[in-house]
Amino acid sequence: MARHEKIYNLFISHSWAYGDQYDGLIRLLNQGDIKYRDYSVPKGDPIHNAKNDKELYDAIKKQVSPSSVVIILAGVYASYSKWIDKEIKIAKTEFATAKPILAVEYWGAERTSRVVKENADKIVKWQTSSIVNAIKDLCK
């Protein structure tokens, strides 16, 4: 009988979704022993032109809904992102069961976001095994 491999539904934060760190995280995930779906918002998605905060909030909630884990880079700039505040609030309060938050500390980051770390269910360093193991642990 064939064993079905679990597919992890991931929401990767908007705060860094289109930079080198996003691409780097995807490379790390692709190197790991994990199958996943990325529910992050595509770069050309109309969500980026949301008319107001409510429209933006609702659009983020729709993307987070099927996700098992919310991944946020714990860089200090995250403290200033209105997206991050919305993502944390949505993950923690908008569903019958809160979505776990995985904070990833980028290599060489001297300072990290207190807001992200205070709300994270797990905090890991920037390496494939740590990230993949944390996702698996948070989905048990």
C-alpha positions in Angstrom: 0.0 0.0 0.0 1.4 3.4 -1.0 2.2 5.8 1.8 0.7 9.2 1.4 3.1 11.9 2.2 1.7 14.9 4.1 1.5 18.2 2.3 2.0 21.2 4.5 0.0 24.4 3.8 2.3 27.4 4.4 1.5 31.1 4.5 4.7 33.1 4.1 4.5 36.6 5.4 4.0 39.5 3.1 6.5 41.6 4.9 9.3 40.0 2.9 7.6 38.0 0.3 9.3 39.5 -2.7 12.8 40.0 -1.6 15.9 37.8 -1.5 14.9 36.3 1.8 11.7 35.0 0.4 13.5 33.3 -2.5 16.1 32.0 -0.1 13.4 30.5 2.2 11.8 28.8 -0.8 15.2 27.3 -1.7 15.6 26.0 1.8 12.2 24.5 1.8 12.8 22.9 -1.5 16.0 21.3 -0.1 14.1 19.8 2.8 12.2 16.5 3.1 8.8 18.3 3.0 6.1 18.7 0.5 4.2 22.0 0.8 1.8 24.5 -0.8 2.6 28.1 -0.6 -0.4 30.3 0.2 1.5 33.5 0.1 0.0 36.2 -2.1 1.5 36.3 -5.6 3.4 39.4 -6.6 0.8 40.5 -9.1 -2.2 39.8 -7.0 -4.8 42.7 -6.7 -4.5 42.4 -2.8 -1.5 44.8 -3.2 -3.9 47.5 -4.4 -6.4 47.0 -1.6 -8.5 50.2 -1.2 -8.4 50.2 2.6 -7.3 48.3 5.6 -10.4 46.2 5.9 -10.1 45.0 2.3 -6.4 44.2 3.0 -7.3 42.4 6.2 -10.0 40.3 4.5 -7.7 39.3 1.7 -4.9 38.2 4.0 -7.4 36.2 6.1 -8.5 34.4 3.0 -4.9 33.4 2.2 -4.1 32.4 5.8 -7.3 30.3 6.1 -6.1 27.0 4.5 -2.6 27.4 5.9 -1.3 25.1 8.7 1.6 27.4 9.6 2.3 31.2 9.2 6.0 31.9 8.6 7.4 35.3 9.4 11.0 36.5 9.2 11.9 37.9 12.5 13.9 40.8 11.1 13.7 44.1 13.1 11.9 45.8 10.2 9.0 43.5 10.9 8.2 45.6 13.9 7.1 48.4 11.5 5.0 46.4 9.1 1.2 46.9 9.2 1.1 43.6 7.2 2.8 41.7 10.0 0.4 43.1 12.6 -2.5 42.0 10.6 -1.0 38.5 9.9 -0.3 37.9 13.6 -3.8 39.0 14.6 -5.4 36.9 11.9 -3.4 33.8 12.8 -4.1 34.2 16.5 -7.7 35.3 16.6 -9.7 34.7 13.4 -10.0 30.9 13.4 -11.5 28.3 15.7 -8.0 27.0 16.3 -5.1 29.6 16.2 -2.6 29.1 13.3 0.9 28.5 14.7 3.5 31.2 13.9 7.0 30.2 13.0 9.6 33.0 13.3 12.7 32.5 11.2 15.8 34.5 12.2 17.8 35.4 9.1 21.6 34.7 9.2 23.5 37.6 10.5 20.5 39.5 11.8 21.8 41.4 14.8 18.4 42.6 15.9 15.1 40.8 15.6 11.5 41.9 16.0 10.1 41.6 19.5 6.5 41.6 18.2 7.2 38.6 16.0 9.2 36.7 18.6 6.5 37.4 21.3 3.8 35.9 19.1 5.8 33.0 17.6 5.0 29.5 18.6 8.6 28.5 17.5 11.7 30.5 16.6 14.4 28.9 14.4 17.5 29.9 12.7 17.9 30.2 8.9 18.7 26.6 8.0 16.7 23.9 6.2 16.5 21.3 8.9 15.5 23.7 11.6 12.7 25.2 9.5 11.4 21.9 8.2 11.5 20.3 11.7 9.6 23.3 13.2 6.9 23.1 10.5 6.4 19.4 11.1 6.3 19.9 14.9 3.8 22.7 14.6 1.5 20.5 12.5 1.3 17.6 14.9 
